[in-house]
Amino acid sequence: MAKDIGFKGDYKKVTHLWELEGASERLQLVKADLMEMGSFDDAVMDCEGVFHTASPVCEAEIVYPAVNGTLNVLRSCEKNPALRRVVLTPSSCAIRTRDDIDPIVPFDESSCASVEICERLGIWYALGKILAEKAAWEFPFVKELKTFVIVKSLIYFYDSFMYLARTFFRQSPSLTPQTRDHVQD
């Protein structure tokens, strides 16, 4: 199902998305504002899953928009009775920004960055991601859904991203599409 509910962004920045398999049938681009409550209502309606990745990166406006933007997306999700899952995408900085990292011990669901260190050092992006994830987990609706967290450590954003990804996957057999995990419905 494809619908255009008012995407007003820069189409040059999303051209690579239309090259994805099945995009013409399933991809939807919508106009929404993280800071406007209800802005995502139309975007999430009739969806079975929402993959929320957005977080502002401007230092002066990062923490409040990260937390409230996440909550606004979740409030819109809550209005959709067909929604079955939510995927949260904190940054790896939300677990690595701490002073007690042991390089031998792997990160797990108990790992979390230090709010105090982020505040003291002015690491606003990490602080925003930490607080946004905490707010999401405290949101009552999230507790009722299948909710997943995928911690991304590095994402490239430029026009040749798709070429780079295809090249990288060919050179890294362990990351080829044949070895991807699938979350059972």
N, C-alpha and C positions, 0 to 999 in steps of 0.2 A: 504494500500500500504506500503510495507516495502522495504527499500533499504539500502544497506551498501555502503556509499560513503567514506569509509576510516577511520572509528573510530579506533584510536590507543591507547585508554585509558586503564585504569586498569579495566578489566571486572569484577573483584571481587567487585569493588565499585558500579557497576550498575546491579548486579545480581537481586536485588529486583525489579528493573524496569521491567525485563522480566516476573516477576510473576503477573504483573497487567493484569486484564482482557482485552483481545484484543491486548495485546502487540505484539504477534507474527505476527499479521496482520498489525498493525498500527505504532508500535514503530520504530523509526529510530535513530540510533546513528551515529554521524558524527564527523569528526575531524575538528575543527575550533579554531581559535585563536582570542580572543577579540581584540587584538591590531593589527591585520592584516586586512586592508581594503579589502573587497571582500571575506574574508574567509567564510562568511556565505551565499554567493550567492547560492551555491548548496543546502545548508541546508534548506533555506526558499523557494526555488523554488517549485512550485506546492502545497504549503501549503495554507490553507484558514485562518489560524490563527497562530500566533507566541506567545509563552509564554516565555518572556525574564526574567530570574531571576539572571543571573550571575553578580557578582561583586567581584573583587579581595579583599582579606583581609590582604595583607601584607602592613603594615603602610607606608613603604618607597615608595611604588608604587601604592598607592590606589586611589588618586583623579583623576589623569590623565587617568589611565586605566578605571576607572568606567565611566567617561564621554565619552571618546573616544570609549570605547568598546560598550557602548549603542548606540552611533551614528553610529558605524560600522555595528551593527546589523540592525539598521533602514535603513541605506543606502542599505544593501542587500535586506531588505524587500521592499524597494521602487522599485526595479527592477522586482518584481513579480506582474504582473497585476491581478492575481487571489486572492491575499491577501485581506482579508476582515476585519481583526481586529488584534490589537496588545494589549497585556496585559503587563503592566509595573508592576514591583513588588518592590517598594521601601521598605526599612526596617522601622519598627516602630521608629527607632532612627531618621529617617528623619522628624519626627513630634514631637518627645518627647524631643529632646536635645535643651532645651530652659529654660530660667529662669522665665518665667511667666506662668507656668502650673497651672491651677486650676483643682484639682482632681474631681470637681463636673461637669465641662463642658466637654462634649464629644468632641473628635477630629472629624473634618470634612474636606472637601476639602480646606478650608481656613487655616488649621493648617499647619505650617511648622516650622522646627527647625531653630535655629539661626545660620547663616553662621559665624557671628562674634564670637559666643561662641565656635563653633567647631574649628575655626582657633586658637583662643586664648588658648584653652585647648588641642589642638592637637588631637581632636576627628576625625581622618581622615576617618574612615569608614562612619560615619554619614555625614560628609562633602561630601564625594564621592557620596553617595546615593542622597543627596539633589541636588547637581549640576548635576548629571546624569539625574535625573527626570526633572529638569528645562530645561536642554538641549533637552531632548526628547520632552517636550511640545512645545519648540520653533522650532522644526524640522518641516518644512512645510508639509511633507508627512503625519505626524501623525495627523495633523489637518483635513486631508481629510478622515481619516479612523474612524471606530468605535474603539476608544481607551479606555481601562479600566485600572484602577489602583487598585491593590489588595495589601493592606498593611499587610504584614505578621509580626507577632510579635515574633514567636518562631518556629524554625524548627529544628528537630533532624536529625543528620546524623550519623548513624551507622548501622551495619549489621542487627540488629533486628528491624529496623524501622517499617517494615510492621507489624510485630507481635505487636509492641507497639501501632501503629495506630489502628489496629483492636481491641485491648484490650481497648484502650481509648474510641473509638467510642461506644463500648458496654456499658461502664460505664457512658457515657455522652449522654443520649437520645437526647438532643437538637442538638447534632452534628452528629447524625447517617446519613447514606447516604439518608434515606427517607426525610430528611429535608434540603438537599442541594438546593441552588438556582441555577437556570439555566438562562443563558443569552440567550434570544430569538434571533435566527438567523434573 
